[in-house]
Amino acid sequence: MSAVRRRIIIVTAVHPPSAHFLPDAYRSLCQQELPEGWEWHWVIQEDGTSDAVAPHVPDDARVTFRQGRAGGPGVARTIALAHAEGEYLKVLDADDQLAPGALARDLAALEGDPSLGWATSRVLDLLPDGSTAGFPGDPEPGPIERGAVLEYWKANGFRAQVHPATLFMRRDLVLALGGWMALPASEDTGLLLALNATSRGWFSSEVGLHYRKWPGQATSQPSHTETAEREARMAVVEARARELGRLNWGYWGVG
């Protein structure tokens, strides 16, 4: 009888323009080394039902591919939770790549401290020529206390000091928060701030993600920075985080 293995679910939302990057993301996953008794499973959810994504999905028993009604990346990630049978969730956007050791470091942080609800790590931009570039402003490595991300984000032009594309989270906490926010963008920032309002986090100063910069990415489009919508997104993201903090509902790592 084989031993029961514990699982990290990798959640990826994808649409046709980013589908051709999936093999690079897959290679970065295959390079991850996990402690004995652990495994990863990759849930890829297409935001829509085209014929353009499936040809790029790896043929691997550890990969689940689903399609559904288009609603944006937050909807795709949240519906993917239906297939996320594991203790932890790791975000991996279709056009990004995990750095070596990222999963093991995230796992060690949360396994080592039951009071932590989530972990993040340093990011390098992956530029079109294959080079990478960092940026200043990372917090000190170690614990991130409740409310700290919200206050930094508010004081620094709605820019968090940790990147939501690196999130590693307890699955039960994400489900309790309702998954990603129902927003046309910034849905991952909304989840980050909700996590920080309800639980302590962790920041690793070692690079955990290569964040691809390319012309087709959603955050490079004019609609992402249109003033009225952006202000509305930021307002509702902040309001949810502050209400969660006011209610003092939280993850305490008990049980």
C-alpha positions in Angstrom: 0.0 0.0 0.0 1.5 3.3 -1.1 2.0 6.1 1.4 -0.5 9.1 1.3 1.2 12.0 -0.3 0.4 15.6 0.5 -0.3 18.0 -2.3 0.3 21.6 -3.5 -2.1 22.8 -6.1 -0.7 25.2 -8.7 -3.5 27.4 -10.1 -3.1 29.0 -13.5 -5.6 31.1 -15.4 -5.0 31.2 -19.2 -6.4 32.7 -22.3 -5.3 32.3 -25.9 -2.7 35.1 -26.1 -0.7 33.7 -23.2 -1.2 30.0 -24.0 2.1 29.6 -25.8 4.0 30.4 -22.6 2.5 27.4 -20.8 5.4 25.1 -21.8 7.9 27.5 -20.1 5.8 27.6 -17.0 5.6 23.8 -17.0 9.4 23.4 -17.3 9.8 25.7 -14.2 7.4 23.5 -12.3 9.2 20.3 -13.3 12.4 21.8 -11.9 10.9 22.2 -8.4 12.1 19.8 -5.7 9.8 19.1 -2.8 10.3 17.3 0.5 9.6 13.6 0.7 5.9 12.9 0.8 4.9 16.0 -1.1 3.8 16.5 -4.7 2.4 19.2 -6.9 -0.7 19.1 -9.2 -1.2 21.8 -11.8 -4.8 23.0 -12.5 -5.0 25.1 -15.7 -8.3 26.9 -16.2 -8.9 28.6 -19.5 -10.9 31.8 -19.3 -13.3 30.8 -22.1 -13.7 27.9 -24.4 -11.4 28.4 -27.4 -9.5 25.7 -29.4 -6.2 27.7 -28.9 -5.1 26.7 -25.4 -5.3 22.9 -25.3 -2.5 22.3 -27.8 -0.1 24.0 -25.4 -1.2 22.1 -22.3 1.5 19.5 -21.2 0.6 15.8 -21.5 1.2 15.0 -17.8 -0.9 13.1 -15.3 -0.1 15.9 -12.8 -1.9 18.5 -15.0 -5.6 19.1 -15.1 -7.0 21.3 -17.9 -10.5 22.8 -17.7 -12.4 25.4 -19.7 -15.4 27.6 -18.8 -17.4 30.7 -19.4 -15.1 33.8 -19.8 -15.1 36.1 -16.8 -11.5 37.2 -16.4 -8.5 35.7 -14.5 -10.1 36.0 -11.1 -13.1 34.0 -12.1 -10.9 31.4 -13.8 -8.8 30.9 -10.8 -11.7 30.8 -8.4 -13.6 28.2 -10.5 -10.3 26.2 -10.6 -10.7 25.7 -6.9 -13.3 23.0 -7.7 -10.4 20.8 -8.8 -7.9 22.0 -6.1 -7.7 19.0 -3.8 -4.7 19.9 -1.7 -3.6 21.7 1.4 -1.9 24.6 -0.3 -2.5 26.7 -3.3 0.3 28.4 -5.4 -0.5 31.0 -8.0 1.4 30.7 -11.3 0.3 33.0 -14.1 0.5 31.4 -17.6 3.2 33.7 -18.8 5.4 33.5 -15.6 8.0 31.0 -14.4 8.8 29.8 -10.9 12.4 30.2 -9.8 14.3 27.1 -8.6 13.4 26.2 -5.0 10.3 28.5 -4.8 7.8 25.8 -3.8 10.0 24.2 -1.2 10.7 27.6 0.5 7.1 28.6 0.6 6.1 25.2 1.9 8.8 25.3 4.6 7.6 28.7 5.8 4.0 27.6 6.3 4.7 24.1 7.6 7.1 25.6 10.1 4.7 28.2 11.5 1.0 27.3 11.7 0.1 30.9 12.4 1.0 31.9 8.9 -1.7 31.9 6.2 0.3 32.8 3.2 3.8 33.4 1.8 5.3 35.6 -0.9 8.8 36.0 -2.4 11.0 38.3 -4.3 10.3 38.8 -8.0 12.5 39.5 -11.0 11.0 40.9 -14.2 11.7 38.6 -17.2 12.3 40.9 -20.1 11.7 40.1 -23.8 15.4 39.6 -24.5 15.6 37.0 -21.8 17.4 39.1 -19.2 16.0 39.8 -15.8 15.6 43.0 -13.7 14.8 43.5 -10.1 13.4 46.5 -8.3 13.9 48.1 -4.9 11.4 48.2 -2.1 11.2 44.6 -0.8 10.4 44.2 2.8 12.7 42.5 5.3 12.6 38.7 5.0 10.4 37.0 7.5 6.9 37.5 9.0 4.5 40.1 7.6 2.1 41.2 10.3 -1.6 41.6 9.8 -2.5 44.9 8.1 1.0 45.8 7.1 0.5 45.3 3.4 -2.7 47.4 3.3 -1.0 50.3 5.0 2.1 50.2 2.7 -0.2 49.9 -0.4 -2.3 52.8 0.7 0.8 55.0 1.4 2.6 54.1 -1.8 0.2 54.8 -4.6 -1.6 51.5 -4.5 1.6 49.5 -4.9 2.1 46.6 -2.5 5.6 45.8 -1.2 5.0 42.1 -2.0 3.8 40.7 -5.3 0.4 38.9 -5.5 1.7 36.8 -8.4 3.9 34.9 -5.9 1.2 34.0 -3.4 1.4 30.6 -1.7 -1.7 30.1 0.5 -3.5 27.7 2.7 -6.4 26.4 0.7 -9.0 26.6 3.5 -8.2 30.3 4.1 -8.6 31.1 0.4 -12.0 29.3 0.3 -13.1 31.2 3.4 -12.3 34.5 1.7 -14.2 33.5 -1.4 -11.2 33.2 -3.7 -10.2 36.0 -6.0 -12.2 39.2 -6.1 -14.9 39.7 -8.8 -13.0 42.6 -10.5 -11.9 43.1 -14.1 -8.3 43.6 -12.8 -6.4 43.8 -9.5 -8.3 40.7 -8.3 -5.0 39.2 -7.1 -4.2 42.4 -5.1 -7.7 42.2 -3.6 -6.9 38.6 -2.4 -3.5 39.6 -1.1 -4.9 42.4 1.0 -7.7 40.2 2.3 -5.2 37.5 3.3 -3.1 40.2 5.0 -6.2 41.5 6.9 -7.0 38.1 8.3 -3.6 36.4 8.8 0.1 36.8 9.1 2.2 36.2 6.0 5.8 35.5 5.1 8.3 37.1 2.7 11.3 35.2 1.3 14.1 37.4 0.0 15.2 34.7 -2.4 13.8 35.0 -5.9 10.6 33.0 -6.3 9.2 34.1 -9.6 10.3 35.4 -13.0 7.5 37.8 -14.0 7.3 38.0 -17.8 7.0 41.5 -19.4 5.6 41.3 -22.9 3.3 43.5 -25.0 0.2 41.3 -24.7 0.1 41.1 -20.9 -3.1 42.5 -19.3 -1.3 44.9 -17.1 0.4 46.6 -20.1 -3.0 47.5 -21.7 -4.4 51.1 -21.5 -7.6 49.7 -19.9 -5.6 48.6 -16.9 -4.7 52.1 -15.9 -7.9 54.0 -17.0 -8.5 56.4 -14.2 -12.1 55.9 -13.2 -12.1 52.1 -13.2 -8.7 51.9 -11.4 -10.0 54.2 -8.7 -13.1 52.1 -8.3 -11.0 48.9 -8.1 -8.7 50.3 -5.5 -11.7 51.6 -3.5 -13.4 48.2 -3.3 -10.1 46.4 -2.6 -9.4 48.7 0.3 -12.9 48.6 1.6 -13.0 44.8 1.8 -9.6 44.6 3.5 -10.5 47.3 6.1 -13.9 45.6 6.9 -12.2 42.3 7.4 -9.8 43.9 9.8 -12.6 45.7 11.6 -14.5 42.5 12.1 -11.4 40.9 13.5 -12.1 37.7 11.7 -8.9 35.8 11.2 -6.8 32.7 10.6 -5.1 31.8 13.9 -3.5 28.5 12.9 -5.5 26.4 15.3 -6.9 23.0 14.6 
